[in-house]
Amino acid sequence: MKVDFPATILNIDPEPQVATSPISQLPIDPLLAIFHTAVLAFDASALLPITLSHVCARWRDLALSTSTLWRNIVVMNKLETSSSSIEKTLKRVQAFLNLSRECTLSIDMTFDSWSLHEGETDPENPYVINLPFFRARIGDISRTIAQYAHRIRNFKLTVDEFESTAAVMRGLGPVQMPVLETWHVRNTYEDHAFNHPGNEPEYEEEVHAHSLLLRPDANTNDDSFPYPKLRRVNLRSTPLHWGRFSPRNLVSLELGMLQVASRPSSPDLHKILLASAHSLVRVALYAALKGDDWIGTCALPKLELLELGFTNTSEVIPFLSALQAPNLRRLAICDLMRQNHCACLGLGEAFDPNIAQFFNVMMQRLPLENLRYLALSHIALCPPPSGIPAPASHIEMYTAALTFALKFFCQLTAVAELVLSGPDRATMEALNHVLPSNMERHGTTAPRYPTPRLRNLVVADAPFLVLHHFVKERVTNRKMFRPFDGFIVSMPRSWYELVEWVLLDVSVLARNVSPRISCAHHHETETHILAV
């Protein structure tokens, strides 16, 4: 079916040349399959459907009559000194919405403006001059999309200042999205996890703005949730009225980087989780827990992947104490405070004294023996020594931490993949430790080292001496350990050149994999990646 549509909106040549290449002879079905594959590629341009329609008359007619090519609407605009770019975006969005006809829609909007006018007070600054029009057009784009809200299946928004968030939310208004399955909002303008501001009016306005999408009928007594098909929620630095957030069939829930005052209370989060307990497969909570006590247990029988990030272990201990997840197979833990200090100040600047209590609760409440995958990011079981040589008190603390790490890793009898980012010495030493006979759990035939089924090990951002000692021990005593299937280490170039690891020697740590070195950039530091 041929569709007539204003060519000026898409910048289409009204009389394109007739193609004479062999591909022009392809039947419609394989040609459409190629079109869809190209449009759905992860790195596809948002303008690709338009580009396809520019090639020839046949392709134009085919593209304009195929509604599924126009269902993905990607908006990526930054503040500029003129309005031409965002004006073109508005016209393109209008065209895509019309050409998609009755197809379900995927909306992905990103607006970048703060860095271009940050701290600028000069009224003659061209970015500042254009800012009101930029925000007005953001609202126009949202209002245009709101007319088709009944077809939105996936909604993703990324903004870097609240004014852009407010413009989007006000533009959408109290819309109904009955087929919405994915709701992803990421605010990058404030790192809520490491701030504790008061209850400012701006913050209340932000909660209100985000809650417009939460439940359009918030002023009524209707307790029904407006998105019955919602399955995946990902909210970063996105405060809500959590008491009104009541989805029923979530498969994945991710809440992250919330200001302490804006995090859901334990009763509210408990209610949210239990409402989807029959369906939740993944739960990710990064700086999203208040640390208040939980009443009763939180049973999630289908949960397979749990991700926890904390600025202090006291935030997550009450949650773990209440959690029941018998089907858990994948676990990721991150000390966000130490990760932040590591990036800014170097390792060892932050240590959580309650980390042992946190691990004890994990060992008591989680089925660690069933885990297949474990990621520990910037977890320190022992503080760094305060001097050289290390004082006796630190040696005692390290010995206790090593014993504790061994106890933990001995429970990981099924883990096949382990990812360690910013590990401390006790963690790495425990992996190389031969167990005394009284720690063997399955008789004399059991492996005499922890994580006996470990096949793939990834180590990143490890302290130099810790990494060097781990590799040296593994190479020297390789006959004591089962070789990895894959072993990946990232390290600064200077470390590799200093220790002069011989690839042929290191390759014995992994079977059937050839060593290779590639160069990468990590935090503006040249890094060698050693994959064995």
PyMOL commands that set and color helices and strands:
alter all, ss='L'
color gray80, all
select helices_A, chain A and resi 7-10+22-25+28-40+48-53+57-64+67-70+84-99+114-117+126-146+149-151+162-172+192-194+201-214+242-244+260-262+266-275+313-315+317-322+336-344+355-365+368-370+392-410+425-431+437-439+464-476+478-480+493-499+503-509
alter helices_A, ss='H'
color red, helices_A
select strands_A, chain A and resi 72-78+105-112+152-159+182-187+232-236+252-256+282-286+298-299+305-310+323-324+330-335+373-377+417-421+456-460+486-492+516-522+525-531
alter strands_A, ss='S'
color yellow, strands_A
deselect
rebuild
show_as cartoon
